[in-house]
Amino acid sequence: MASRLRIGAALLGATALLSFSALPANADVIATPDQGDQPKGEFVALKEGPRLPSHKERYIETEIIRLQIQGQKDTKVYAYCVELPTELSNGDHLREVEWGKHPNQKQFNDNAGKILWILTNSFPNLPMKKGVGGADIETKWGKQFSEKETIAATQAAIWHFSDGAELDMNDGRNSQDVKDLYTKFLEQAKDEAQPKPTLEIDPAEKAGKSGEKIGPFKVTTTASEVKLTANLPEGVTITDAAGNPLAVQKKGDKELAVQGTGEKVSEFFVNVPAGAKDGEAAFQLSAEATLQVGRLFVAKDKDSVGDDKVAQSLIVAQPSNAKVEKEGKANWKLEVKPSEPTTPSSSTPPSSATPSSPTPTTSTTPANPAPGGGEDLASTGASILWPLVGGLVLVGAGVGALFVVRRKKAGA
């Protein structure tokens, strides 16, 4: 069984979908550098520092780096560098991550909000001129700054916050306009909140037991709609928190999605019927979402970078639409209760060889002494003493009678 979940602007519902196709592997947003025709800035001279020691080149070219989203030929993303002095190669593979996964976490995380402010207020997020409502570089910062100077000042200011680099104000190779705009960025930068991911599910996998709702699986996205396709065993359903199956979107469905500033958040559960055997349900979420300014790209893994085994970390400079997919899983086990010990029925004979009729209880109370003395005899409930005495009396009476008869005959 399969179902498709749609997360709308304010509703979480689902439309039926009969599909038994295998789900693709978990897919992050993966980008590769496309360093062809991309916007260039002026070279900048930086001071010697911890990230740029004296033996490293400190007169560096600046540019806006173009990225190609893997599997999406027409999707281009523009970014700035946030990791000195690491090299970048066209064969590197980078993935979208949260800020906390930057290789230089302490330096970057302490200042990531200020870097986002610079990106939001600079080129290419703002056009050089004629922006909507005056949102452009010329109106915000002045007509004197060229595109090359703006790129150079922006990159130098970002390196200041991401790597502790300093633009060398005494180096004549840095133009005055670059120095002026760089100074403005550093003076005015404020902390901004981390942008939301294109699509995220938390947790990606969860375990439970038969007879319960497994979840919640929380979905965060910048998309207006998310489609969820699930391969479900018989009887297993996708539900909301109240256990209502999410099968068909209807008017008046409970509002689950939370619409904030350009984000949608929702949750769902995998409801497993009682008695279901051990199993799992795999589901895939897919969406066309906005890759927001300030999203971070870092090396995917050690095997996806070039021969130098490193890849420069980049930060998105201009919003872009991207197709994204995430895979999740719920698994469960049937809880087997231990069986209770059985009690033998009344018709079942006892296992021992003891007779079923009760054995008379033997009293341990001493009996009256037998005539002639000697050993004590145990009483069995009827004494043999009185029949014995009676017999002796009768025998004695007979002997006496015989004696009397003989005397009479002798006297005659």
C-alpha positions in Angstrom: 0.0 0.0 0.0 1.2 3.5 -0.7 0.0 6.9 0.2 1.0 10.5 -0.6 1.1 13.2 1.9 0.6 16.9 0.9 1.6 19.7 3.2 -0.1 22.8 2.0 0.1 26.4 3.3 -1.9 25.5 6.4 -3.2 22.0 5.9 -1.7 18.6 6.2 -3.6 16.1 4.2 -3.0 13.3 1.7 -4.2 12.2 -1.7 -4.4 8.5 -2.6 -1.6 7.2 -4.7 -1.2 3.6 -5.9 2.5 3.0 -6.3 4.7 0.1 -5.5 7.9 1.5 -7.0 11.0 1.2 -4.9 11.9 4.3 -3.0 15.2 6.0 -4.0 18.0 6.4 -1.6 18.1 9.2 0.9 18.9 12.3 -1.1 20.4 15.5 0.5 20.8 18.6 -1.6 24.2 17.9 -3.2 26.1 20.6 -5.1 29.3 20.6 -7.2 31.3 23.7 -8.1 30.8 25.0 -11.6 33.7 27.5 -11.8 33.2 28.7 -15.4 31.6 32.0 -16.1 31.0 33.3 -12.6 31.1 36.9 -11.2 34.6 38.0 -10.3 35.7 40.5 -7.6 38.9 42.4 -7.0 41.9 40.7 -5.4 42.2 41.6 -1.7 45.3 41.8 0.5 44.8 40.2 4.0 47.0 40.5 7.1 49.0 37.6 8.4 46.9 35.6 10.8 46.1 32.2 12.3 44.4 31.0 9.1 46.8 32.8 6.8 50.4 32.3 8.1 53.3 34.2 6.5 54.1 31.4 4.2 50.6 31.4 2.7 49.5 33.6 -0.2 47.6 36.6 1.3 46.7 38.4 -1.9 43.7 36.5 -2.9 41.2 36.6 -5.7 37.5 37.0 -4.8 34.6 35.7 -6.7 31.0 34.5 -6.3 31.2 30.8 -6.7 28.6 29.1 -8.9 27.3 25.7 -7.9 25.4 23.1 -9.9 22.7 21.1 -7.9 23.3 17.4 -8.5 20.6 15.9 -10.8 19.2 19.4 -11.6 20.8 20.6 -14.8 19.1 24.0 -14.8 19.5 24.9 -11.1 22.4 27.2 -10.4 23.3 28.4 -6.9 25.7 31.3 -6.0 27.8 31.2 -2.9 30.7 32.8 -1.1 33.6 31.1 0.6 33.5 30.6 4.4 36.7 28.6 4.9 40.2 29.9 4.4 42.6 28.8 3.0 41.0 25.5 1.8 41.0 24.9 -1.9 37.9 24.2 -4.1 37.9 21.9 -7.1 35.2 21.2 -9.7 35.1 17.5 -8.6 34.2 18.3 -5.0 30.8 17.3 -3.8 29.1 19.5 -1.1 25.9 18.9 0.8 23.5 21.3 2.5 23.8 21.2 6.3 23.0 23.3 9.3 25.5 25.8 10.6 26.8 23.5 13.4 28.4 21.2 10.9 31.0 23.8 9.6 34.5 22.3 10.0 35.6 25.5 11.9 32.6 25.3 14.2 33.6 27.7 17.0 34.7 30.6 14.8 31.9 30.2 12.3 29.1 29.5 14.7 29.9 32.6 16.8 29.6 34.8 13.8 27.3 33.0 11.4 24.4 35.4 12.1 26.5 38.4 11.1 27.6 36.6 7.9 24.0 36.1 7.0 23.3 39.8 7.6 26.1 40.7 5.2 24.8 38.3 2.6 21.3 39.6 2.9 22.5 43.2 2.4 25.0 42.7 -0.4 25.3 41.5 -4.0 24.0 39.2 -5.5 21.1 39.0 -3.0 20.6 42.7 -3.8 21.0 43.8 -7.4 23.6 46.5 -8.0 20.8 49.0 -9.0 17.1 49.3 -9.8 16.0 46.9 -7.1 12.4 46.7 -6.0 11.6 49.5 -3.6 15.1 50.7 -3.6 16.5 47.3 -2.3 19.8 47.5 -4.3 23.5 48.2 -3.6 23.4 51.7 -5.2 20.6 52.9 -2.9 21.8 51.1 0.2 25.5 51.7 0.1 26.2 54.3 -2.6 26.7 54.8 -6.3 30.5 54.7 -6.1 30.8 50.9 -5.6 31.3 48.8 -8.6 30.3 45.1 -8.8 33.9 44.0 -8.5 34.5 46.2 -5.5 31.3 45.0 -3.8 32.2 41.3 -4.3 35.7 42.0 -2.9 34.4 43.9 0.2 31.7 41.3 0.9 34.1 38.3 0.7 36.7 40.0 2.9 34.1 40.9 5.5 32.8 37.3 5.4 36.3 35.9 5.9 36.7 38.3 8.9 33.8 36.6 10.6 34.3 33.0 9.4 38.1 32.8 9.7 39.3 35.8 11.7 40.9 37.3 8.7 41.7 41.1 8.5 41.8 43.3 5.4 45.2 45.0 5.4 44.3 48.7 5.4 47.9 49.7 4.8 48.3 47.6 1.7 48.0 49.9 -1.4 46.7 47.0 -3.5 43.3 47.3 -1.7 41.2 50.0 -3.2 39.7 52.7 -1.0 36.2 51.7 -2.0 36.8 48.1 -0.9 38.2 49.3 2.4 35.2 51.7 3.0 32.5 49.1 2.2 34.3 46.4 4.2 34.4 48.7 7.2 30.6 49.4 6.8 29.8 45.7 6.8 31.8 45.1 9.9 30.3 48.0 11.8 26.7 47.3 10.9 26.5 43.5 10.9 24.0 42.1 13.3 23.1 38.6 14.3 20.3 37.0 12.2 18.6 33.6 12.8 19.7 30.6 10.9 17.6 30.1 7.8 15.4 27.0 7.5 16.4 23.9 5.5 14.9 23.2 2.2 13.4 20.0 3.6 14.2 18.2 6.8 12.6 15.3 8.7 13.3 14.6 12.3 13.9 11.9 13.2 14.8 10.1 10.0 14.1 6.7 11.6 12.2 5.7 14.7 11.3 2.3 16.3 8.2 1.2 18.2 5.9 -1.7 18.9 2.9 -3.2 17.3 -0.3 -1.5 18.4 1.0 2.0 18.8 1.6 5.2 16.8 5.3 5.6 15.9 6.4 9.2 15.8 6.0 12.1 15.6 8.0 12.6 12.5 8.5 16.4 12.3 8.8 18.0 8.8 10.4 21.4 8.4 10.6 22.9 4.9 10.5 26.1 2.9 8.3 24.5 0.3 4.6 25.2 -0.1 3.8 21.5 -0.6 5.6 18.3 0.4 4.6 15.0 -1.1 5.1 11.9 1.0 5.1 8.5 -0.6 5.2 5.5 1.6 5.4 1.7 1.1 3.2 0.4 3.9 2.5 -3.2 5.0 -1.1 -4.3 5.2 -3.0 -2.4 8.0 -0.4 0.2 8.6 -1.4 3.8 8.0 0.0 7.4 8.1 -2.0 9.4 10.7 -2.1 12.7 12.5 -1.5 13.0 16.2 -5.1 12.0 17.0 -4.8 8.8 15.0 -6.9 9.9 12.0 -5.6 8.4 8.8 -4.2 10.9 6.3 -5.6 9.4 3.2 -7.6 12.1 1.3 -7.5 15.8 1.8 -10.9 17.1 2.8 -12.4 20.4 3.6 -12.2 21.0 7.3 -9.2 18.7 7.9 -7.4 19.5 11.1 -4.8 22.2 10.7 -1.4 20.8 11.4 1.0 22.7 9.4 2.4 25.9 11.0 3.1 28.7 8.6 5.7 31.1 9.8 8.1 33.4 8.0 8.5 31.4 4.8 8.5 28.0 6.5 6.1 25.1 7.0 6.3 22.8 9.9 4.2 19.7 10.4 4.2 16.2 11.8 2.8 12.8 11.2 2.8 9.3 12.7 3.0 5.7 11.4 0.1 3.8 13.0 0.8 0.1 13.4 -2.2 -2.2 14.3 -2.0 -4.5 17.3 -0.7 -7.9 16.6 1.3 -6.8 13.5 4.4 -8.9 12.9 7.8 -7.4 13.0 8.2 -5.0 10.1 9.0 -1.6 8.7 7.5 1.2 6.7 9.7 3.3 4.4 8.6 6.7 3.2 10.0 9.4 1.0 9.3 13.2 1.2 9.9 15.3 -1.9 9.4 19.0 -2.6 10.4 21.9 -4.7 11.7 24.2 -2.0 13.7 27.4 -1.7 17.4 27.1 -0.9 17.7 30.2 1.3 20.4 32.7 1.6 22.8 31.6 4.4 22.4 27.9 4.0 25.7 26.1 4.4 27.4 23.6 2.1 30.3 21.5 3.3 32.2 18.5 2.0 29.8 15.5 1.7 32.4 13.0 2.9 36.1 12.1 2.5 35.4 10.1 -0.6 33.5 12.8 -2.5 36.3 15.4 -2.6 39.2 15.8 -4.9 42.7 14.4 -4.7 43.6 16.9 -1.9 40.9 15.2 0.3 39.5 18.6 1.3 36.8 20.9 0.0 36.1 24.5 0.8 32.9 25.3 2.8 30.5 27.6 1.0 27.5 29.7 2.0 24.5 30.5 -0.2 24.5 34.1 -1.4 21.2 34.2 -3.4 18.0 32.2 -3.0 17.3 29.5 -5.5 14.7 26.9 -6.0 15.8 23.3 -5.8 14.2 19.8 -5.8 14.9 17.9 -2.7 14.1 14.5 -1.4 14.4 12.9 2.1 13.8 9.3 3.1 12.6 8.1 6.5 11.7 4.8 8.1 9.6 3.4 11.0 10.1 -0.1 12.2 8.4 -2.1 14.9 8.4 -5.4 16.8 5.6 -7.6 18.0 5.8 -7.6 21.8 5.2 -11.2 23.0 4.0 -11.5 26.6 5.4 -14.5 28.6 2.7 -17.2 29.0 1.4 -18.0 32.5 2.0 -21.5 34.0 -0.9 -23.9 33.6 -2.8 -25.4 36.7 -3.6 -29.1 36.4 -7.4 -29.8 36.2 -9.3 -31.8 38.8 -9.7 -34.7 36.4 -5.9 -34.9 35.8 -4.4 -37.5 38.2 -1.5 -36.2 40.3 2.0 -37.0 39.0 3.0 -38.6 42.3 2.3 -42.3 43.1 0.5 -41.4 46.4 -3.0 -43.1 46.6 -5.9 -40.8 46.1 -7.7 -42.0 49.3 -6.5 -40.4 52.5 -4.3 -42.5 54.9 -5.5 -42.6 58.5 -3.5 -40.4 60.7 -1.5 -42.3 63.3 -1.8 -40.8 66.8 1.4 -40.5 68.8 -0.6 -40.6 72.2 0.6 -43.6 74.4 -2.0 -46.4 74.9 -3.0 -47.9 78.3 -0.4 -50.5 79.4 -1.2 -54.1 78.2 -1.7 -56.7 80.9 1.5 -58.2 82.1 3.3 -55.0 81.4 5.9 -54.8 78.8 5.9 -52.6 75.7 3.4 -49.8 75.1 1.2 -50.5 72.1 -0.1 -47.9 69.9 -3.8 -47.4 69.9 -5.5 -47.9 66.5 -9.0 -46.7 67.7 -10.3 -50.1 69.1 -8.6 -51.9 72.1 -8.2 -55.7 72.1 -8.0 -55.7 76.0 -11.7 -56.1 76.8 -12.4 -59.0 74.4 -9.4 -60.8 75.9 -10.7 -60.3 79.5 -14.2 -61.5 78.5 -12.7 -64.6 76.9 -10.8 -65.4 80.0 -13.9 -65.0 82.2 -15.9 -67.4 80.0 -13.1 -70.0 80.0 -12.9 -69.6 83.8 -16.7 -70.0 84.2 -16.6 -73.2 82.1 -13.8 -74.7 84.1 -15.7 -73.9 87.3 -18.9 -75.5 86.1 -17.1 -78.7 85.1 -15.5 -78.9 88.5 -18.9 -78.6 90.3 -20.4 -81.3 88.2 -17.7 -83.8 88.9 -18.0 -83.2 92.7 -21.7 -83.9 92.6 -21.1 -87.2 90.8 -18.4 -88.2 93.3 -20.7 -87.5 96.3 -23.5 -89.6 95.0 
